[in-house]
Amino acid sequence: MKKERAETGTASRFTNFWYYYWKFILIGLAVIVVGTILIVNFVVKPVDVRIAVFSRNASQLNLGKIQGAFLDYVPDRNGDGTISLEILNHSPAVEEEAFTDGRIGAVQNSDTYLYLIDAKLFQELQALPEGENIPEGFADLKLKSPNCIYLENNGYNVIGSPFQEALGISKEDADTYFPDGLYLVLRGPVTVYSPETDGQTVKSDYPAAEAFALNILKGTPEKRG
């Protein structure tokens, strides 16, 4: 009987609390929901383009200069008037194995479509067996810009290009740390299931990465309205 009275007492207290404070609870929940929406849309700005750096000599690269060199070529994907270029460093140390489980998971991330990668590491990445590699492969940049003189082995070699100086890579550093080249490469189209078409469709943020790559190949900054 004591247990039943205790349970009844708890239910009664909750009922009384809800009766007097339900309006405040609902208002509080509404404030939380609206606040979350505002934060997501106005404070946490979505990324327009994301580039993953993958180099054994990443210590010789200035991520800030990479962002500064490429920012003018980034399209405004969501039309919010704010250009956002995110640079992610997934580079291995010189003595580390390049494609460990954790690192290849980051490289395979389906939200990353552009890579700034050592020429040799790019070859290693392409040679990985199925399941460990990039499942979509890499876009044929030669088809997108056949006259680009900086294309090598399906990558845009920033060494020797107009971007080398802007990236802060001196000729001496290029010869010492990037003798085989440093490529900007574009992942092949990444698709997701679409209930509307009941089939696969290219992810909505992929075209911005593709447009960025094309701007780089042509050496043409993005036109701003």
C-alpha positions as CSV (number, residue, x, y, z in Angstrom):
1,M,0.0,0.0,0.0
2,K,2.8,2.4,0.8
3,K,4.2,1.8,-2.7
4,E,0.9,2.6,-4.3
5,R,0.5,5.8,-2.3
6,A,4.0,6.8,-3.3
7,E,3.3,6.3,-7.0
8,T,0.0,8.1,-6.7
9,G,1.7,11.0,-4.9
10,T,4.3,11.3,-7.7
11,A,1.6,11.3,-10.4
12,S,-0.4,13.8,-8.5
13,R,2.6,16.2,-8.1
14,F,3.4,15.9,-11.8
15,T,-0.3,16.6,-12.7
16,N,-0.3,19.6,-10.5
17,F,3.0,20.9,-11.9
18,W,1.8,20.5,-15.5
19,Y,-1.5,22.2,-14.7
20,Y,0.2,25.4,-13.4
21,Y,3.3,25.4,-15.7
22,W,2.4,23.8,-19.0
23,K,2.3,27.2,-20.8
24,F,5.8,28.0,-19.7
25,I,7.1,24.6,-20.7
26,L,5.7,24.9,-24.2
27,I,7.0,28.4,-24.6
28,G,10.5,27.2,-23.4
29,L,10.4,24.4,-25.9
30,A,9.4,26.7,-28.7
31,V,12.2,29.1,-27.8
32,I,14.7,26.2,-28.0
33,V,13.5,25.1,-31.4
34,V,13.5,28.6,-32.9
35,G,16.9,29.3,-31.3
36,T,18.3,26.1,-32.8
37,I,17.0,27.0,-36.3
38,L,18.5,30.5,-36.0
39,I,21.8,29.2,-34.9
40,V,22.0,26.7,-37.7
41,N,20.9,29.1,-40.4
42,F,22.6,32.4,-39.3
43,V,25.4,31.5,-37.0
44,V,26.7,28.2,-38.2
45,K,27.3,29.1,-41.9
46,P,27.3,26.1,-44.3
47,V,30.5,25.4,-46.1
48,D,30.5,26.3,-49.9
49,V,33.6,24.2,-50.8
50,R,35.8,21.9,-48.7
51,I,39.4,20.9,-49.6
52,A,41.3,18.0,-47.9
53,V,45.1,18.4,-47.7
54,F,47.0,15.1,-48.0
55,S,50.7,15.6,-48.1
56,R,53.7,14.1,-46.3
57,N,55.2,17.6,-46.3
58,A,52.1,19.4,-45.0
59,S,54.3,21.2,-42.5
60,Q,55.7,23.1,-45.5
61,L,52.2,24.2,-46.4
62,N,50.4,27.2,-45.0
63,L,46.7,26.3,-44.7
64,G,45.8,30.0,-44.4
65,K,47.6,30.8,-47.6
66,I,45.8,27.9,-49.3
67,Q,42.5,29.3,-48.3
68,G,43.5,32.8,-49.4
69,A,44.8,31.6,-52.8
70,F,41.6,29.7,-53.6
71,L,38.9,31.8,-52.0
72,D,38.1,34.0,-55.0
73,Y,37.4,30.8,-57.1
74,V,34.8,29.5,-54.7
75,P,31.1,29.8,-55.9
76,D,28.5,30.9,-53.4
77,R,26.7,27.6,-53.3
78,N,23.7,28.6,-51.1
79,G,23.5,32.3,-52.3
80,D,23.8,33.7,-48.8
81,G,26.5,36.2,-49.9
82,T,29.1,34.7,-47.6
83,I,31.9,32.7,-49.2
84,S,33.1,29.8,-47.1
85,L,36.1,27.6,-48.0
86,E,37.1,25.0,-45.4
87,I,40.6,23.5,-45.5
88,L,41.0,20.1,-43.7
89,N,44.4,18.6,-43.0
90,H,44.4,14.8,-43.1
91,S,48.1,14.5,-43.9
92,P,50.3,11.7,-42.6
93,A,53.7,12.4,-41.0
94,V,56.7,11.5,-43.1
95,E,57.3,8.2,-41.3
96,E,53.7,7.2,-41.0
97,E,51.7,4.9,-43.2
98,A,49.7,7.1,-45.5
99,F,46.4,5.2,-45.6
100,T,45.6,4.0,-42.1
101,D,42.0,3.0,-41.3
102,G,41.3,6.3,-39.5
103,R,42.8,8.5,-42.1
104,I,41.3,6.7,-45.1
105,G,37.9,7.1,-43.4
106,A,38.4,10.8,-43.4
107,V,39.5,10.8,-47.0
108,Q,36.5,8.7,-48.0
109,N,34.1,11.1,-46.3
110,S,31.3,11.7,-48.9
111,D,31.2,15.4,-48.1
112,T,34.8,15.9,-49.3
113,Y,35.2,16.2,-53.1
114,L,38.5,18.1,-53.5
115,Y,42.0,17.1,-52.4
116,L,45.3,18.9,-52.5
117,I,47.6,15.8,-52.5
118,D,51.2,14.8,-53.2
119,A,51.6,13.3,-56.6
120,K,52.9,10.0,-55.2
121,L,50.2,9.8,-52.6
122,F,47.6,10.4,-55.3
123,Q,49.0,7.4,-57.2
124,E,48.9,5.3,-54.0
125,L,45.4,6.4,-53.3
126,Q,44.2,5.4,-56.8
127,A,45.9,2.0,-56.5
128,L,44.2,1.1,-53.2
129,P,41.9,-2.0,-53.5
130,E,38.1,-1.7,-53.7
131,G,36.6,-0.9,-50.3
132,E,39.7,1.0,-49.2
133,N,39.9,3.6,-52.0
134,I,37.6,6.4,-53.1
135,P,34.6,4.5,-54.5
136,E,33.7,7.1,-57.1
137,G,37.2,7.5,-58.4
138,F,38.3,10.9,-59.7
139,A,36.9,13.1,-62.4
140,D,38.8,13.4,-65.7
141,L,39.8,17.0,-65.5
142,K,41.2,16.9,-69.0
143,L,37.7,16.5,-70.3
144,K,36.6,19.6,-68.4
145,S,39.5,21.8,-69.6
146,P,41.5,20.1,-72.4
147,N,43.8,23.2,-72.9
148,C,44.9,23.5,-69.3
149,I,48.7,23.2,-69.4
150,Y,49.0,22.4,-65.7
151,L,47.2,19.1,-65.8
152,E,49.2,16.0,-65.1
153,N,47.9,12.4,-64.4
154,N,44.4,13.7,-63.8
155,G,45.4,16.4,-61.4
156,Y,46.1,20.1,-61.5
157,N,49.7,20.5,-60.5
158,V,49.9,23.7,-58.5
159,I,53.7,23.5,-58.6
160,G,54.7,25.6,-61.6
161,S,51.2,27.1,-61.9
162,P,50.2,30.7,-61.1
163,F,49.0,29.5,-57.7
164,Q,52.4,28.3,-56.5
165,E,53.5,31.8,-55.3
166,A,50.1,32.5,-53.7
167,L,50.4,29.3,-51.8
168,G,53.7,30.4,-50.4
169,I,55.7,27.6,-52.0
170,S,59.2,28.9,-53.1
171,K,61.0,27.2,-56.0
172,E,63.5,25.8,-53.5
173,D,60.7,24.3,-51.4
174,A,59.0,23.0,-54.4
175,D,62.2,21.2,-55.6
176,T,62.9,19.9,-52.1
177,Y,59.4,18.9,-50.8
178,F,57.2,18.5,-53.9
179,P,59.6,17.3,-56.6
180,D,56.9,15.1,-58.2
181,G,54.2,17.8,-57.9
182,L,51.3,18.8,-55.6
183,Y,47.9,18.0,-57.3
184,L,44.5,19.5,-56.8
185,V,42.1,16.7,-57.8
186,L,38.3,16.4,-58.0
187,R,36.5,13.3,-56.8
188,G,34.0,11.7,-59.2
189,P,30.3,12.6,-58.7
190,V,29.0,11.5,-55.3
191,T,25.4,10.2,-55.4
192,V,22.7,9.6,-52.8
193,Y,19.3,8.0,-53.0
194,S,16.4,10.4,-53.9
195,P,12.9,9.5,-52.8
196,E,11.5,11.9,-55.4
197,T,13.1,10.0,-58.4
198,D,13.4,6.6,-56.6
199,G,16.9,6.5,-57.7
200,Q,20.4,7.9,-57.3
201,T,21.1,11.6,-57.8
202,V,24.2,13.7,-57.4
203,K,24.6,15.3,-54.0
204,S,23.4,18.9,-53.9
205,D,26.8,20.3,-52.8
206,Y,28.9,18.5,-55.4
207,P,28.3,20.9,-58.3
208,A,29.9,23.8,-56.3
209,A,33.1,21.7,-55.9
210,E,33.0,20.9,-59.6
211,A,32.5,24.6,-60.5
212,F,35.4,25.5,-58.2
213,A,37.7,23.0,-60.0
214,L,36.7,24.4,-63.3
215,N,37.4,27.9,-62.2
216,I,40.9,26.8,-61.1
217,L,41.5,25.0,-64.4
218,K,40.6,28.1,-66.4
219,G,42.3,30.5,-64.0
220,T,39.1,32.5,-63.8
221,P,37.8,33.7,-60.4
222,E,34.2,33.3,-59.6
223,K,32.0,36.2,-60.7
224,R,30.3,37.9,-57.8
225,G,27.0,39.6,-58.2
